[in-house]
Amino acid sequence: MDTVANPQEAVRDNFRAMMRQYPATVTIITSHMNGVDHGMTATAVTSVSMDPPSLLVCLNNRTYLHEMLQHQPHFAVNVLAKGQVELSDAFSGKVSPEKRFEAGHWVKHASGLMTLHGAHARVICKRTVAVPYGTHTLFIGQVTDAFVSDQTCPLLYENAKYCSAHPTV
């Protein structure tokens, strides 16, 4: 007798497999609350609008960074450069939250947020919308400051490996 798998489970498994093959830019999202700086690695970041300039950041609702963005509106998106794998790993949980900012060259932005000197790009945002959905919340932030380097290329993540983009032409 053939056993038919749960269709919803099959969709979830296929979606997970597809997303593993979907290259994403590696970022470190930072925030500040009650005198504490915190940051974590995230790949679920994308532009929303050019007018007003805005970004969408998706965070799991069980993270401390999620709690921070629920209670205060400011966050920074630090797009890692190709050579910053160790920073991604540190902010992914391999280093305790209290020691994460010891790696790399972090500086306080005028907004009070930690930004990474040497990142491919740095974007400061003010949260304007928070939409809970499933296990995550979609935070939309209006961009208040932005910088991008023309000397680096972004670090990417695909199929559980770090990589970088190569021009096809």
Long-range contacts (C-beta under 8 A, 24 or more apart in sequence): 20-158, 20-159, 20-160, 21-158, 21-159, 22-158, 23-156, 23-157, 23-158, 23-163, 23-165, 24-156, 24-157, 24-158, 25-79, 25-80, 25-154, 25-155, 25-156, 25-157, 26-79, 26-80, 26-84, 26-88, 26-154, 26-155, 26-156, 26-157, 26-162, 27-77, 27-78, 27-79, 27-80, 28-77, 28-78, 28-80, 28-87, 28-88, 28-91, 28-116, 28-119, 29-57, 29-59, 29-65, 29-75, 29-76, 29-77, 29-78, 30-75, 30-76, 30-78, 30-113, 30-114, 30-115, 31-65, 31-68, 31-69, 31-72, 31-74, 31-75, 31-76, 31-113, 32-68, 32-72, 32-74, 32-112, 32-113, 32-114, 33-68, 33-71, 33-72, 37-101, 37-113, 37-114, 38-64, 38-65, 38-68, 38-97, 39-65, 39-78, 39-91, 39-100, 39-101, 39-114, 40-64, 40-65, 40-91, 40-92, 40-93, 41-88, 41-89, 41-91, 41-92, 43-157, 44-136, 45-77, 48-140, 52-142, 52-143, 53-142, 53-143, 53-146, 54-125, 54-128, 54-140, 54-141, 54-142, 54-143, 55-123, 55-125, 55-140, 55-141, 55-143, 56-138, 56-139, 56-140, 56-141, 57-125, 57-138, 57-139, 57-141, 58-136, 58-137, 58-138, 58-139, 59-136, 59-137, 59-139, 60-135, 60-136, 61-132, 61-135, 61-136, 61-137, 62-135, 64-97, 66-137, 69-127, 69-130, 69-137, 69-139, 70-130, 70-137, 73-126, 73-127, 73-128, 73-141, 74-111, 74-112, 74-113, 74-124, 74-125, 74-126, 74-127, 75-113, 75-124, 75-125, 75-127, 75-139, 75-141, 76-109, 76-111, 76-113, 76-114, 76-115, 76-122, 76-123, 76-124, 76-125, 77-121, 77-122, 77-123, 77-125, 78-115, 78-116, 78-119, 78-121, 78-122, 79-119, 79-120, 79-121, 79-122, 79-123, 79-148, 79-154, 79-155, 80-116, 80-119, 80-120, 80-154, 80-155, 81-118, 81-119, 81-120, 81-149, 81-152, 81-153, 81-154, 81-155, 82-120, 82-152, 82-153, 82-154, 82-155, 82-164, 83-155, 84-116, 84-118, 84-119, 84-155, 85-155, 85-162, 87-116, 88-155, 88-157, 88-162, 109-145, 110-145, 111-144, 111-145, 118-152, 119-149, 120-148, 120-149, 120-152, 120-153, 120-154, 120-155, 121-146, 121-147, 121-148, 121-149, 121-154, 122-146, 122-147, 123-147
